[in-house]
């Protein structure tokens, strides 16, 4: 396979990023013939970045999409001819290979592409005039006018269209105006596909852009299944646990591997984040066991480390509302209703009234921007195991089982899980309409 990207979902949280990092690390141990690269397909919140920065790791880089690009098919060559070389210099190249185009330089600067058509056209003209060739020209003398090249990051389909509309056999490839290679018509016979492993999600709508063009080779997840169709059988490990990082830890154990202290802390971070320091109702015995074993490996106390993580979260009052809402925001379609559910963790709800109006306005802007019918934001106090819910206007509000404490604001004692506690109530609310 060569390179395999391991990626979590859009709006990456700590479980998503840490599980991608952890699983890529395991697979690089298990399969040294290929390279597994953890990436993220969204931007990190300030609090998530703050936690990751103290882990002493290279934070998975942002990858915009997995669409095939010119860089995936571009050709380079060691053959190098000068524009002032005689045409006979090309003959030595054709003794070893038969390229359709050859890069030509003028001293050290890229001059253009000499194509086999240029050679054929010149040869035929000379033979038609005198039936024999008496003078050998310089390479530059037979080269036809060059066409604009393509960028190294140009999409495969767009570059193919450019070459199809051209009379040329190949086009030069540039990276910031610097020549780096070329593409020919043969390069576009088949679109390349990136290899991808999905962690902490399996739905294409939550995945990296271009996932429909990729070759999915694995899924590690703890959510409901709505997986994209694959062409080949793949490895899937999906369990109803509190954290994807718990599943990744179990994969280490099943493969007779022990995470080193750095990796153990990475996986522990994901577990404590997604289970809210093992307080969330999604937490299972497997999560608790994994957390305590990993904590012993990296020599931290589960409770102390978890509280130190969430102390970096900070309050919502000082954050930009739309950014905070969008940091962990998932969309669903239930009974024909498009719903968005965000969740933010805090260490107190005592200041809710200070920012609730501003966040309700921003939530409605997010709803409109994403074309949703209903948007809600669950604000969870991880210390006191208590949440509040801010909603946009919708008929479903009156079917929610929570006490109203303000305009479209509801009190949710002992509710901490979006997936296990809130989502079922939202689905029930839209189904009752």
MITI-327805 format. One record per residue (C-alpha): residue in one letter; z, y, x negated. Coordinates in Angstrom, 3 decimals. Example, Ala and Ser with C-alpha at 12.3 -4.5 7.8 and 13.67 -1.06 7.14 Angstrom:
2
<"A"; <7.800; -4.500; -12.300>>
<"S"; <7.140; -1.060; -13.670>>
REM end
This chain:
433
<"X"; <0.000; 0.000; 0.000>>
<"X"; <0.609; 2.391; -2.891>>
<"X"; <2.597; 5.255; -1.380>>
<"X"; <4.724; 4.886; 1.736>>
<"X"; <6.327; 7.908; 3.380>>
<"X"; <9.698; 7.379; 5.069>>
<"X"; <10.333; 10.052; 7.670>>
<"X"; <12.740; 10.883; 10.444>>
<"X"; <12.013; 12.901; 13.555>>
<"X"; <11.158; 16.533; 14.151>>
<"X"; <14.129; 18.916; 13.983>>
<"X"; <15.758; 16.673; 11.368>>
<"X"; <19.514; 16.148; 11.576>>
<"X"; <21.673; 14.584; 8.895>>
<"X"; <21.288; 11.023; 10.190>>
<"X"; <17.518; 11.414; 10.172>>
<"X"; <17.329; 12.807; 6.637>>
<"X"; <20.003; 10.549; 5.151>>
<"X"; <18.547; 7.380; 6.652>>
<"X"; <15.088; 8.278; 5.312>>
<"X"; <16.560; 8.861; 1.861>>
<"X"; <18.652; 5.707; 2.007>>
<"X"; <15.917; 3.402; 3.256>>
<"X"; <13.375; 4.725; 0.760>>
<"X"; <15.913; 4.016; -1.977>>
<"X"; <16.385; 0.439; -0.786>>
<"X"; <12.661; -0.242; -0.482>>
<"X"; <11.994; 1.092; -3.969>>
<"X"; <14.464; -1.536; -5.213>>
<"X"; <13.016; -4.302; -3.066>>
<"X"; <9.330; -3.490; -3.546>>
<"X"; <8.708; -1.915; -6.973>>
<"X"; <4.945; -2.444; -6.622>>
<"X"; <4.817; 0.406; -4.109>>
<"X"; <6.413; 3.856; -4.019>>
<"X"; <8.567; 4.883; -1.049>>
<"X"; <9.019; 8.619; -0.641>>
<"X"; <11.555; 10.109; 1.805>>
<"X"; <10.230; 13.205; 3.576>>
<"X"; <11.182; 15.333; 6.559>>
<"X"; <8.764; 16.689; 9.144>>
<"X"; <10.835; 19.688; 10.170>>
<"X"; <12.979; 22.398; 8.664>>
<"X"; <16.690; 21.920; 8.067>>
<"X"; <19.369; 23.959; 9.752>>
<"X"; <21.562; 25.998; 7.421>>
<"X"; <24.545; 23.738; 8.078>>
<"X"; <22.582; 20.534; 7.416>>
<"X"; <21.191; 21.978; 4.199>>
<"X"; <24.682; 23.023; 3.138>>
<"X"; <25.976; 19.465; 3.564>>
<"X"; <22.977; 17.904; 1.776>>
<"X"; <23.274; 20.284; -1.168>>
<"X"; <26.722; 18.946; -2.003>>
<"X"; <25.440; 15.359; -2.165>>
<"X"; <23.860; 15.791; -5.605>>
<"X"; <20.465; 14.450; -4.494>>
<"X"; <16.939; 15.763; -4.285>>
<"X"; <16.702; 16.757; -0.632>>
<"X"; <13.628; 15.082; 0.932>>
<"X"; <10.781; 17.551; 0.844>>
<"X"; <9.036; 18.951; 3.902>>
<"X"; <5.761; 17.251; 4.775>>
<"X"; <3.709; 19.083; 7.355>>
<"X"; <1.632; 16.147; 8.588>>
<"X"; <0.002; 12.847; 7.644>>
<"X"; <-3.545; 13.729; 8.603>>
<"X"; <-6.050; 12.464; 6.013>>
<"X"; <-7.262; 15.246; 3.736>>
<"X"; <-9.794; 15.860; 1.010>>
<"X"; <-7.100; 15.195; -1.598>>
<"X"; <-6.929; 11.585; -0.349>>
<"X"; <-10.604; 10.868; -1.056>>
<"X"; <-11.508; 13.326; -3.820>>
<"X"; <-13.266; 11.961; -6.916>>
<"X"; <-12.883; 12.975; -10.533>>
<"X"; <-14.793; 11.827; -13.573>>
<"X"; <-14.554; 11.822; -17.341>>
<"X"; <-18.290; 12.522; -17.553>>
<"X"; <-18.806; 16.109; -18.661>>
<"X"; <-22.122; 17.813; -19.326>>
<"X"; <-22.896; 21.401; -20.188>>
<"X"; <-25.351; 23.536; -18.260>>
<"X"; <-27.331; 24.119; -21.480>>
<"X"; <-27.528; 20.435; -22.394>>
<"X"; <-30.989; 18.875; -22.146>>
<"X"; <-31.577; 16.681; -19.138>>
<"X"; <-31.684; 13.676; -21.454>>
<"X"; <-27.875; 14.065; -21.816>>
<"X"; <-27.607; 12.736; -18.297>>
<"X"; <-29.400; 9.518; -19.215>>
<"X"; <-26.400; 8.179; -21.133>>
<"X"; <-24.274; 8.593; -18.035>>
<"X"; <-26.757; 6.750; -15.855>>
<"X"; <-26.808; 3.849; -18.331>>
<"X"; <-23.183; 3.104; -17.383>>
<"X"; <-23.063; 4.225; -13.748>>
<"X"; <-25.258; 5.779; -11.107>>
<"X"; <-23.360; 8.786; -9.759>>
<"X"; <-24.869; 10.775; -6.914>>
<"X"; <-23.482; 13.992; -8.421>>
<"X"; <-22.210; 15.005; -11.857>>
<"X"; <-19.953; 18.033; -12.602>>
<"X"; <-21.611; 20.590; -14.876>>
<"X"; <-19.791; 23.188; -17.009>>
<"X"; <-20.817; 26.435; -18.623>>
<"X"; <-18.669; 26.331; -21.726>>
<"X"; <-15.201; 25.767; -20.189>>
<"X"; <-15.956; 27.078; -16.692>>
<"X"; <-17.120; 24.842; -13.870>>
<"X"; <-20.769; 25.656; -13.171>>
<"X"; <-21.731; 23.359; -10.301>>
<"X"; <-22.757; 19.848; -9.294>>
<"X"; <-25.940; 18.279; -10.579>>
<"X"; <-27.190; 15.820; -7.990>>
<"X"; <-29.565; 12.900; -8.268>>
<"X"; <-31.778; 14.835; -5.830>>
<"X"; <-32.064; 17.671; -8.371>>
<"X"; <-33.278; 15.206; -10.987>>
<"X"; <-35.661; 13.427; -8.628>>
<"X"; <-37.168; 16.659; -7.286>>
<"X"; <-37.821; 18.030; -10.758>>
<"X"; <-39.279; 14.728; -11.951>>
<"X"; <-41.620; 14.422; -8.967>>
<"X"; <-42.857; 18.002; -9.357>>
<"X"; <-43.594; 17.488; -13.035>>
<"X"; <-45.427; 14.221; -12.435>>
<"X"; <-47.445; 15.662; -9.579>>
<"X"; <-48.671; 18.484; -11.849>>
<"X"; <-49.635; 16.562; -14.929>>
<"X"; <-48.795; 12.913; -14.340>>
<"X"; <-46.540; 13.043; -17.366>>
<"X"; <-43.483; 14.909; -18.583>>
<"X"; <-44.038; 16.912; -21.745>>
<"X"; <-40.964; 19.159; -21.905>>
<"X"; <-37.313; 18.356; -21.199>>
<"X"; <-35.487; 21.227; -19.458>>
<"X"; <-31.866; 22.260; -19.735>>
<"X"; <-29.631; 20.983; -16.976>>
<"X"; <-29.146; 24.440; -15.478>>
<"X"; <-32.896; 24.835; -15.054>>
<"X"; <-33.206; 22.030; -12.535>>
<"X"; <-29.996; 22.601; -10.571>>
<"X"; <-30.566; 23.917; -7.064>>
<"X"; <-28.446; 26.620; -5.470>>
<"X"; <-24.860; 25.533; -4.994>>
<"X"; <-23.101; 25.563; -1.632>>
<"X"; <-19.526; 26.589; -0.966>>
<"X"; <-17.058; 23.842; -1.782>>
<"X"; <-14.066; 22.591; 0.145>>
<"X"; <-10.339; 23.094; -0.365>>
<"X"; <-8.294; 20.202; -1.681>>
<"X"; <-6.088; 20.338; 1.426>>
<"X"; <-8.996; 20.515; 3.887>>
<"X"; <-8.694; 18.028; 6.726>>
<"X"; <-10.845; 14.907; 6.328>>
<"X"; <-12.720; 15.435; 9.604>>
<"X"; <-13.474; 19.083; 8.876>>
<"X"; <-14.723; 18.365; 5.372>>
<"X"; <-16.897; 15.526; 6.657>>
<"X"; <-18.483; 17.886; 9.181>>
<"X"; <-19.223; 20.400; 6.429>>
<"X"; <-20.969; 17.800; 4.290>>
<"X"; <-22.870; 16.359; 7.250>>
<"X"; <-24.300; 19.803; 7.992>>
<"X"; <-25.247; 20.270; 4.345>>
<"X"; <-28.376; 19.072; 2.533>>
<"X"; <-26.250; 18.263; -0.506>>
<"X"; <-25.032; 14.841; -1.570>>
<"X"; <-21.654; 16.232; -2.580>>
<"X"; <-19.442; 19.289; -2.553>>
<"X"; <-17.060; 20.656; -5.151>>
<"X"; <-13.341; 20.607; -4.374>>
<"X"; <-11.128; 23.581; -5.218>>
<"X"; <-7.411; 24.164; -5.430>>
<"X"; <-6.710; 27.909; -5.269>>
<"X"; <-10.256; 28.640; -6.545>>
<"X"; <-9.859; 26.191; -9.435>>
<"X"; <-12.287; 23.262; -9.535>>
<"X"; <-10.387; 19.946; -9.340>>
<"X"; <-12.963; 17.337; -8.262>>
<"X"; <-15.726; 16.570; -5.810>>
<"X"; <-16.548; 14.584; -2.699>>
<"X"; <-19.735; 12.742; -1.807>>
<"X"; <-21.051; 11.311; 1.430>>
<"X"; <-19.770; 7.883; 0.445>>
<"X"; <-16.219; 9.278; 0.391>>
<"X"; <-16.377; 9.785; 4.148>>
<"X"; <-17.490; 6.305; 5.183>>
<"X"; <-13.940; 5.467; 6.235>>
<"X"; <-10.979; 7.725; 6.894>>
<"X"; <-7.936; 6.951; 4.727>>
<"X"; <-4.605; 6.288; 6.424>>
<"X"; <-1.183; 7.210; 5.117>>
<"X"; <1.482; 4.503; 5.219>>
<"X"; <4.585; 5.591; 7.131>>
<"X"; <7.978; 4.124; 8.001>>
<"X"; <9.761; 5.768; 10.931>>
<"X"; <13.547; 6.113; 10.838>>
<"X"; <15.888; 7.463; 13.516>>
<"X"; <13.016; 7.587; 16.041>>
<"X"; <10.087; 5.535; 17.225>>
<"X"; <8.318; 7.772; 19.742>>
<"X"; <5.092; 9.414; 18.555>>
<"X"; <5.998; 12.656; 20.344>>
<"X"; <9.066; 13.012; 18.108>>
<"X"; <7.300; 12.069; 14.892>>
<"X"; <5.413; 13.830; 12.145>>
<"X"; <2.108; 15.409; 13.129>>
<"X"; <-0.869; 13.139; 12.626>>
<"X"; <1.159; 9.966; 13.132>>
<"X"; <-1.635; 8.638; 15.354>>
<"X"; <-3.900; 8.529; 12.281>>
<"X"; <-1.336; 6.798; 10.057>>
<"X"; <-0.601; 3.179; 9.268>>
<"X"; <2.935; 2.558; 10.531>>
<"X"; <4.504; -0.204; 8.462>>
<"X"; <8.102; -0.153; 9.695>>
<"X"; <10.616; 1.256; 12.185>>
<"X"; <14.380; 1.610; 11.664>>
<"X"; <16.040; 3.120; 14.720>>
<"X"; <18.942; 3.196; 17.167>>
<"X"; <17.251; 4.850; 20.150>>
<"X"; <15.355; 3.565; 23.154>>
<"X"; <11.953; 2.083; 22.372>>
<"X"; <8.722; 3.874; 23.195>>
<"X"; <6.971; 2.965; 19.990>>
<"X"; <3.439; 3.807; 19.017>>
<"X"; <0.936; 0.937; 19.009>>
<"X"; <0.305; -0.663; 15.617>>
<"X"; <-2.675; -2.616; 14.347>>
<"X"; <-0.649; -5.167; 12.382>>
<"X"; <2.748; -6.846; 12.835>>
<"X"; <5.416; -4.665; 11.261>>
<"X"; <9.102; -4.838; 10.400>>
<"X"; <11.286; -3.344; 13.135>>
<"X"; <15.058; -3.124; 13.039>>
<"X"; <16.378; -1.394; 16.157>>
<"X"; <20.008; -1.779; 17.133>>
<"X"; <22.207; 0.126; 19.622>>
<"X"; <24.516; 1.520; 16.949>>
<"X"; <25.895; 4.998; 16.523>>
<"X"; <23.832; 5.876; 13.467>>
<"X"; <20.573; 4.868; 11.827>>
<"X"; <22.394; 5.060; 8.509>>
<"X"; <24.571; 2.143; 9.648>>
<"X"; <21.416; 0.063; 10.111>>
<"X"; <20.185; 1.120; 6.673>>
<"X"; <23.534; 0.121; 5.140>>
<"X"; <23.246; -3.279; 6.830>>
<"X"; <19.768; -3.675; 5.328>>
<"X"; <21.298; -3.176; 1.880>>
<"X"; <23.822; -5.924; 2.592>>
<"X"; <21.236; -8.299; 4.069>>
<"X"; <19.154; -7.883; 0.924>>
<"X"; <22.158; -8.498; -1.355>>
<"X"; <22.235; -4.903; -2.515>>
<"X"; <25.216; -2.588; -2.825>>
<"X"; <24.600; 1.163; -2.524>>
<"X"; <25.696; 3.085; -5.610>>
<"X"; <28.328; 5.824; -5.080>>
<"X"; <25.715; 8.563; -4.571>>
<"X"; <23.749; 6.521; -2.038>>
<"X"; <26.967; 5.432; -0.348>>
<"X"; <27.938; 9.051; 0.223>>
<"X"; <24.468; 9.838; 1.581>>
<"X"; <24.698; 7.017; 4.134>>
<"X"; <28.312; 7.898; 4.989>>
<"X"; <27.214; 11.481; 5.660>>
<"X"; <24.615; 10.322; 8.165>>
<"X"; <27.059; 8.003; 9.919>>
<"X"; <29.845; 10.552; 10.272>>
<"X"; <27.394; 13.217; 11.413>>
<"X"; <25.783; 11.153; 14.174>>
<"X"; <29.031; 9.535; 15.359>>
<"X"; <30.973; 12.812; 15.124>>
<"X"; <33.432; 11.328; 12.617>>
<"X"; <33.472; 8.032; 14.565>>
<"X"; <34.659; 9.851; 17.715>>
<"X"; <31.431; 9.644; 19.714>>
<"X"; <31.247; 6.989; 22.452>>
<"X"; <28.094; 5.734; 20.737>>
<"X"; <30.265; 4.590; 17.825>>
<"X"; <30.455; 0.824; 17.404>>
<"X"; <32.572; -1.462; 15.286>>
<"X"; <29.633; -1.822; 12.923>>
<"X"; <29.585; 1.954; 12.396>>
<"X"; <33.304; 2.026; 11.640>>
<"X"; <33.072; -0.875; 9.188>>
<"X"; <30.077; 0.659; 7.427>>
<"X"; <31.765; 4.052; 7.188>>
<"X"; <34.948; 2.689; 5.634>>
<"X"; <33.123; 0.450; 3.163>>
<"X"; <30.848; 3.300; 2.077>>
<"X"; <33.822; 5.649; 1.815>>
<"X"; <35.551; 3.184; -0.505>>
<"X"; <32.436; 2.974; -2.689>>
<"X"; <32.154; 6.758; -3.092>>
<"X"; <35.959; 7.167; -3.120>>
<"X"; <36.500; 9.559; -0.244>>
<"X"; <38.668; 9.433; 2.875>>
<"X"; <36.607; 9.047; 6.048>>
<"X"; <38.554; 11.600; 8.105>>
<"X"; <38.918; 14.165; 5.333>>
<"X"; <35.287; 13.953; 4.312>>
<"X"; <34.107; 14.131; 7.915>>
<"X"; <36.179; 17.241; 8.610>>
<"X"; <34.937; 18.870; 5.408>>
<"X"; <31.351; 18.217; 6.548>>
<"X"; <31.838; 19.814; 9.929>>
<"X"; <33.720; 22.749; 8.425>>
<"X"; <30.341; 23.754; 6.998>>
<"X"; <28.828; 23.927; 10.484>>
<"X"; <30.345; 27.296; 11.342>>
<"X"; <30.373; 28.974; 14.750>>
<"X"; <27.386; 29.763; 16.938>>
<"X"; <28.276; 33.410; 17.408>>
<"X"; <26.898; 34.388; 14.001>>
<"X"; <23.717; 32.278; 14.191>>
<"X"; <20.283; 33.210; 15.489>>
<"X"; <20.320; 31.606; 18.978>>
<"X"; <16.778; 30.197; 19.143>>
<"X"; <17.063; 28.702; 15.676>>
<"X"; <20.406; 27.113; 16.495>>
<"X"; <19.082; 25.691; 19.773>>
<"X"; <15.911; 24.333; 18.185>>
<"X"; <17.706; 22.728; 15.221>>
<"X"; <18.485; 19.557; 17.208>>
<"X"; <16.362; 19.722; 20.343>>
<"X"; <14.713; 16.722; 21.981>>
<"X"; <12.319; 16.616; 24.911>>
<"X"; <11.990; 14.023; 27.666>>
<"X"; <9.904; 13.499; 30.774>>
<"X"; <11.782; 11.959; 33.696>>
<"X"; <10.520; 11.728; 37.288>>
<"X"; <7.721; 14.107; 36.321>>
<"X"; <10.199; 16.735; 35.073>>
<"X"; <9.862; 18.010; 31.500>>
<"X"; <13.353; 18.367; 30.082>>
<"X"; <14.672; 19.691; 26.773>>
<"X"; <18.169; 18.841; 25.566>>
<"X"; <19.677; 20.525; 22.539>>
<"X"; <22.996; 19.841; 20.885>>
<"X"; <25.073; 21.951; 18.526>>
<"X"; <28.332; 20.894; 16.882>>
<"X"; <31.184; 23.372; 16.470>>
<"X"; <34.866; 23.154; 15.595>>
<"X"; <36.056; 25.217; 18.560>>
<"X"; <34.889; 26.264; 22.019>>
<"X"; <37.371; 29.127; 22.271>>
<"X"; <34.661; 31.691; 21.481>>
<"X"; <32.102; 30.306; 23.970>>
<"X"; <32.229; 33.400; 26.195>>
<"X"; <31.388; 35.594; 23.205>>
<"X"; <27.871; 34.164; 22.880>>
<"X"; <27.082; 32.201; 26.063>>
<"X"; <24.959; 34.953; 27.675>>
<"X"; <22.859; 35.402; 24.552>>
<"X"; <22.337; 31.653; 24.190>>
<"X"; <21.430; 31.231; 27.856>>
<"X"; <18.690; 33.853; 27.443>>
<"X"; <17.426; 32.226; 24.234>>
<"X"; <17.485; 28.789; 25.882>>
<"X"; <15.193; 30.022; 28.639>>
<"X"; <12.835; 31.454; 26.014>>
<"X"; <12.743; 28.044; 24.288>>
<"X"; <12.052; 26.426; 27.665>>
<"X"; <9.085; 28.710; 28.332>>
<"X"; <7.762; 28.384; 24.794>>
<"X"; <7.729; 24.578; 25.013>>
<"X"; <6.435; 24.415; 28.585>>
<"X"; <9.569; 22.745; 29.958>>
<"X"; <10.882; 22.672; 33.498>>
<"X"; <14.552; 22.485; 32.541>>
<"X"; <16.427; 23.071; 29.311>>
<"X"; <20.088; 22.458; 28.538>>
<"X"; <22.231; 22.998; 25.458>>
<"X"; <25.259; 20.807; 24.805>>
<"X"; <27.825; 22.488; 22.556>>
<"X"; <30.248; 19.908; 21.190>>
<"X"; <33.662; 20.575; 19.693>>
<"X"; <33.899; 17.617; 17.297>>
<"X"; <37.571; 18.194; 16.560>>
<"X"; <38.867; 18.231; 20.125>>
<"X"; <36.244; 15.866; 21.621>>
<"X"; <35.113; 18.375; 24.223>>
<"X"; <31.740; 19.887; 25.136>>
<"X"; <30.252; 22.704; 27.162>>
<"X"; <26.797; 22.742; 28.725>>
<"X"; <24.542; 25.788; 29.051>>
<"X"; <21.562; 25.346; 31.397>>
<"X"; <18.488; 27.236; 32.470>>
<"X"; <17.843; 27.706; 36.195>>
<"X"; <16.785; 24.440; 37.819>>
<"X"; <17.502; 22.415; 40.927>>
<"X"; <19.052; 19.709; 38.793>>
<"X"; <22.032; 21.923; 37.975>>
<"X"; <23.613; 21.306; 41.367>>
<"X"; <23.573; 17.539; 40.808>>
<"X"; <25.458; 17.650; 37.505>>
<"X"; <28.935; 16.060; 37.700>>
<"X"; <30.584; 18.789; 35.629>>
<"X"; <32.791; 21.704; 36.647>>
<"X"; <31.086; 25.102; 36.618>>
<"X"; <32.892; 27.657; 34.443>>
<"X"; <30.261; 30.391; 34.608>>
<"X"; <26.677; 31.107; 35.525>>
<"X"; <24.846; 27.885; 34.571>>
<"X"; <27.719; 26.938; 32.248>>
<"X"; <29.640; 23.697; 32.706>>
<"X"; <32.781; 22.170; 31.231>>
<"X"; <32.435; 18.628; 29.828>>
<"X"; <35.787; 17.188; 28.718>>
<"X"; <35.524; 14.015; 26.607>>
<"X"; <31.709; 14.234; 26.566>>
<"X"; <30.295; 14.059; 23.040>>
<"X"; <27.116; 12.006; 23.157>>
<"X"; <23.805; 13.444; 24.293>>
<"X"; <22.199; 10.016; 24.340>>
<"X"; <24.929; 7.946; 25.979>>
<"X"; <26.782; 10.443; 28.193>>
<"X"; <24.618; 13.476; 28.952>>
<"X"; <21.096; 12.039; 29.171>>
<"X"; <21.958; 9.512; 31.932>>
<"X"; <23.425; 12.334; 34.029>>
<"X"; <20.347; 14.495; 33.460>>
<"X"; <18.080; 11.628; 34.518>>
<"X"; <20.230; 11.058; 37.591>>
<"X"; <20.120; 14.772; 38.439>>
<"X"; <16.322; 14.984; 38.411>>
<"X"; <16.037; 11.689; 40.286>>
<"X"; <18.192; 13.045; 43.130>>
<"X"; <15.835; 15.942; 43.831>>
REM end
